Amino acid sequence: MTDQQTIAIRPGGPADAATVLRLLDTATAWLVARGRTGQWGTGPTSTDPRRIAQADAWATGGGLYLAMAGDDAVGALVVGSATAYVPPATEPELYVNLLVTDRGYAGHGIGARLLAYAAELARDRGLGLLRVDCYGGDDRALVRFYEGCGFTATDRFTVEREGREPWPGQVLERRLG
């Protein structure tokens, strides 16, 4: 696999919750190895009851799509409605609730391909706005990734978390033509 063209995208379903957890676990481990623990913490997602329930909800909610390299799931996208902690949109939108890729395939354009697919889904639904939120702390590398994919940073926000540090977030939007 050398580019976005070799990635197939398929709808996910209930059997794919474990795949989402695996992708989140490997991404978290990759972040931790680089000292970037603010985004998703330090522990595996697959042992956190809240995150397990979230993965199950994504897998059964109709908005999960998997990037496939042959038989291997190398990325996941979840689209739907905006999360409650972000400022609401002023027009109909499609919201990216999750974007995660297998870090073993870093540099192959999987995240960009999944975001392009989300834009296709939005256009097919007659929507002109695609939004996403992401971790806005540390060096804001994730914000720059989304900007490189055609998004514009809009609202910053903070999620207060009991017993943990506040989570700095950034909303980004992409206008679709």
C-alpha positions as CSV (number, residue, x, y, z in Angstrom):
1,M,0.0,0.0,0.0
2,T,1.5,3.3,-1.0
3,D,-1.4,5.8,-1.3
4,Q,-5.0,6.6,-0.6
5,Q,-6.2,4.7,-3.8
6,T,-5.4,1.3,-2.3
7,I,-7.7,1.9,0.7
8,A,-11.2,0.5,0.5
9,I,-13.8,1.9,2.9
10,R,-16.7,-0.2,4.2
11,P,-19.5,0.4,6.6
12,G,-18.9,-0.9,10.1
13,G,-21.3,-2.8,12.3
14,P,-21.7,-4.4,15.7
15,A,-18.9,-6.9,15.1
16,D,-16.4,-4.0,14.6
17,A,-16.4,-2.6,18.1
18,A,-13.3,-4.6,19.0
19,T,-11.6,-3.3,15.9
20,V,-12.3,0.3,17.0
21,L,-10.9,-0.5,20.4
22,R,-7.8,-2.1,18.9
23,L,-7.2,1.0,16.7
24,L,-7.6,3.3,19.7
25,D,-5.3,1.1,21.9
26,T,-2.5,1.2,19.3
27,A,-2.9,5.0,18.7
28,T,-2.8,5.6,22.5
29,A,0.3,3.5,22.9
30,W,1.9,5.5,20.0
31,L,1.0,8.8,21.7
32,V,2.3,7.6,25.1
33,A,5.6,6.5,23.5
34,R,6.0,10.1,22.3
35,G,5.1,11.6,25.7
36,R,1.8,12.9,24.3
37,T,-0.6,11.7,27.1
38,G,-3.0,14.6,27.1
39,Q,-5.1,13.5,24.2
40,W,-6.3,10.0,25.3
41,G,-4.4,9.4,28.5
42,T,-2.0,6.5,29.1
43,G,-4.1,3.4,29.5
44,P,-5.6,1.1,26.9
45,T,-9.1,2.0,25.7
46,S,-10.1,-1.6,25.6
47,T,-10.1,-1.8,29.4
48,D,-12.1,1.4,30.1
49,P,-15.8,0.5,30.6
50,R,-16.8,4.0,29.4
51,R,-14.8,3.7,26.2
52,I,-16.0,0.1,25.6
53,A,-19.6,1.3,25.7
54,Q,-18.7,4.2,23.4
55,A,-17.1,1.8,20.9
56,D,-20.2,-0.4,21.1
57,A,-22.5,2.6,20.5
58,W,-20.4,3.7,17.5
59,A,-20.4,0.2,16.0
60,T,-24.2,-0.1,16.3
61,G,-25.1,3.5,15.5
62,G,-24.9,3.4,11.7
63,G,-22.1,6.0,11.4
64,L,-19.0,3.7,11.6
65,Y,-16.8,3.2,8.5
66,L,-13.6,1.3,8.3
67,A,-10.6,1.9,6.1
68,M,-9.4,-1.5,4.8
69,A,-6.0,-2.5,3.4
70,G,-6.9,-5.9,2.1
71,D,-8.4,-7.7,5.0
72,D,-6.8,-5.4,7.6
73,A,-8.8,-2.6,9.2
74,V,-6.3,0.3,9.2
75,G,-8.6,3.2,10.2
76,A,-12.0,4.1,11.6
77,L,-14.3,7.0,11.0
78,V,-17.5,7.7,12.9
79,V,-19.9,10.4,11.7
80,G,-23.1,11.6,13.1
81,S,-24.3,14.5,15.3
82,A,-22.0,16.8,17.2
83,T,-21.0,16.0,20.7
84,A,-22.7,18.0,23.5
85,Y,-19.5,19.8,24.6
86,V,-18.9,21.7,21.4
87,P,-20.7,24.9,20.3
88,P,-23.7,23.9,18.1
89,A,-23.5,24.5,14.3
90,T,-25.7,27.3,12.9
91,E,-26.7,25.1,9.9
92,P,-27.2,21.4,9.1
93,E,-23.9,19.5,9.3
94,L,-22.3,16.1,9.4
95,Y,-20.0,15.7,12.4
96,V,-16.8,13.6,12.6
97,N,-17.1,11.9,16.0
98,L,-14.0,9.7,15.6
99,L,-11.0,9.5,13.3
100,V,-8.3,7.0,14.2
101,T,-5.7,5.2,12.1
102,D,-3.3,2.3,12.6
103,R,0.0,4.0,13.3
104,G,1.8,1.2,11.6
105,Y,0.4,2.7,8.3
106,A,1.3,6.3,9.2
107,G,2.1,8.4,6.1
108,H,-0.2,6.5,3.8
109,G,-3.0,9.0,3.8
110,I,-5.5,6.9,5.6
111,G,-6.8,9.7,7.8
112,A,-7.1,12.1,4.8
113,R,-8.9,9.4,2.8
114,L,-11.4,8.9,5.6
115,L,-12.0,12.6,5.9
116,A,-12.6,12.8,2.1
117,Y,-15.1,10.0,2.5
118,A,-16.8,11.9,5.3
119,A,-17.1,14.9,2.9
120,E,-18.6,12.6,0.3
121,L,-21.2,11.4,2.8
122,A,-22.1,14.9,3.7
123,R,-22.5,16.0,0.1
124,D,-24.6,12.9,-0.6
125,R,-26.9,14.0,2.2
126,G,-27.1,17.5,0.8
127,L,-25.0,19.1,3.6
128,G,-22.6,21.9,3.1
129,L,-20.7,21.7,6.4
130,L,-18.4,19.0,7.9
131,R,-17.1,19.6,11.4
132,V,-14.8,17.8,13.8
133,D,-13.3,18.4,17.1
134,C,-9.9,17.3,18.3
135,Y,-7.4,17.6,21.1
136,G,-6.1,21.2,21.0
137,G,-3.3,20.9,23.5
138,D,0.4,20.3,23.4
139,D,1.9,21.6,20.1
140,R,-1.5,21.5,18.2
141,A,-0.2,19.0,15.7
142,L,-3.6,17.4,15.4
143,V,-5.2,20.8,14.6
144,R,-2.5,21.3,11.9
145,F,-3.4,17.8,10.4
146,Y,-7.0,18.8,10.0
147,E,-6.1,22.2,8.6
148,G,-3.9,20.3,6.1
149,C,-7.1,18.4,5.1
150,G,-9.0,21.5,4.3
151,F,-10.5,22.3,7.7
152,T,-10.4,25.7,9.4
153,A,-10.1,26.1,13.1
154,T,-13.1,27.8,14.7
155,D,-14.0,27.4,18.4
156,R,-11.7,26.4,21.2
157,F,-13.4,24.7,24.2
158,T,-12.4,22.9,27.4
159,V,-13.9,19.8,28.8
160,E,-13.8,19.7,32.5
161,R,-13.2,16.1,33.8
162,E,-13.7,15.0,37.4
163,G,-10.5,13.8,38.9
164,R,-8.5,14.6,35.8
165,E,-6.9,17.6,34.0
166,P,-9.2,19.6,31.8
167,W,-9.1,18.6,28.1
168,P,-8.4,21.4,25.7
169,G,-10.4,21.0,22.4
170,Q,-10.6,22.6,19.1
171,V,-13.5,22.6,16.7
172,L,-12.7,22.7,13.0
173,E,-15.0,23.0,10.0
174,R,-14.8,22.4,6.3
175,R,-17.2,24.0,3.8
176,L,-18.3,21.7,1.1
177,G,-19.0,22.8,-2.5
